[in-house]
Amino acid sequence: MYKTKVGSMADVLATVKNNSLHDPIAAIKKSGRTILKGGTVIDPKNKIQDVKDIAILNGRVSQVENDIKPESGDKVINCEGLLVVPGLIDMHLHLGDLFEVSTAPIFEAVQDGVTMGLSPGAGNTFMAPSLLGSEVDRGLPLNLGVYLGALNVIGTRLSTEELIKLFKGELEAETATEKMTRNMITYITAPLTVGIKDHMGHFIMPDESFEKVYEITSKANLIFMSHTQDPGHAERVVSLSKGRKVHLAHATAAGCGTHMDAVEGMKAVIELIKQDNVSGEFVTTMLRKGLGSREGLQMPKKAQQAAYDALEAGIVDILISDGQNEATMKGFGDTRDNIPALLELAEQGVLSLSSSIATMTCNPARLIADRTNNNWWTNEVGHLGVGALANVTIIDKEDKLATYTIVNGEIVSFENRAVRRGNGAGGWVSKFGMVRNVGTGDLTTHSLQK
């Protein structure tokens, strides 16, 4: 008689026994704990690169041990043969901005292993935190934050000093009503941002506008990000900084030859990034040997080598995608290239695997902590130490895809497909940290009684 090797599944699947519904797990008291079992943990901040078990409880990392014994009610995920790394932080990823008509790019980013995206739309207005915050309230699978467009910030009647107060949460409501907006929702949620972006590709600001934005970002502890494609514009931006901090976005775009010889442009921007007050980021797509997604700009090999040299020397240590190919605003890259680029940089010997993973985990967390003057970023995200938020990207290095994406302890993607049960896992990220609910999405549905 044939006998299956699988055995009976009556202990794990719902069925009917003796004319009654049988729920095999109803009697199991759920522990709430998830154990990531037997994966190779790469945690650059905590200098771990070894086979470890990780336990997650209440949305946070609760244990990191060589062997964690599962107990009744635990959820166990077999990670043998997989890389377990801190959740990818994509600090320059257009999501939900500039005429976006769908949340699909957000789900696509999660499927590619992104657990936190910071969206730098040039058209992002003071309304952006409330509008995208509403999407978080309705249920999104990743942690999301925004930069505001520079012209939108300085386009109200608020003075520079009043704008600094606004971003510190110190601006009086009466002043906001008179000079900023008649919509209290806009005023209340506007400080929930991480930075301001200048965008040469959409507008070129006069010197006095740059002076205002630098004053605001330096005194209100915001990131100032500038569009980097034309090396001449980047030189002007850095010159106007007068030593104040500026972050040169998608700096590899300067190495694509649209405004200067590709190699000269790449080297010119790298020289700027060597200055103490200047930081920069490279696009994962542009660094791939096969050039990854071809919807954006393409780097010739010699310019690409200059970028590799800057990575190897530690001049640039942050990678971003800039875009998502399902999005209206695609940027210069695609989140689908993030994981392959991280692995390929290690395979090519440009970076060690740990250093490569750091470019999208602890390194951006460190930079944001520095610019916002808030250690929440280095304490809570970018690593897998005990107590950190359980944002985890689990990678199959053979197919170079995210096998699992875990956001705040919830599985939101499996085998490069979104898990709808995790749609509400994400939170809203600001320079002050993260909230799981902004409230704007709930205003018309219900109120919470205090």
Secondary structure, DSSP 8 states (H G I E B T S, - for coil): ----SS---TTTS-EEETTEEE-TTTTS----EEEEEEEEEEETTTTEEEEEEEEEETTEEEEEES-----TT-EEEE-TTSEEEE-EEESSB--S-SS---SHHHHHHHHTTEEEEEE--TT--TTHHHHHHHHHHHH-SSEEEEEEEHHHHHTSS--HHHHHHHHHT---HHHHHHHT-S-HHHHHHTT--SEEEE-TTT----HHHHHHHHHHHHHTT-EEEE--S-HHHHHHHHHHHTT--EEETTGGGGGGSSSS-HHHHHHHHHHHHTSTTEEE-EEHHHHSTT-S-SSS----HHHHHHHHHHHHTTS---EE-B--TTSSS-TT--GGGHHHHHHHHHHTTSS-HHHHHHTTTHHHHHHHHHHHT-THHHHHSSS--TTSB--EEEEETTTTEEEEEEETTEEEEETTEE-GGGTT---EEETTEEES--STTTTTT-----
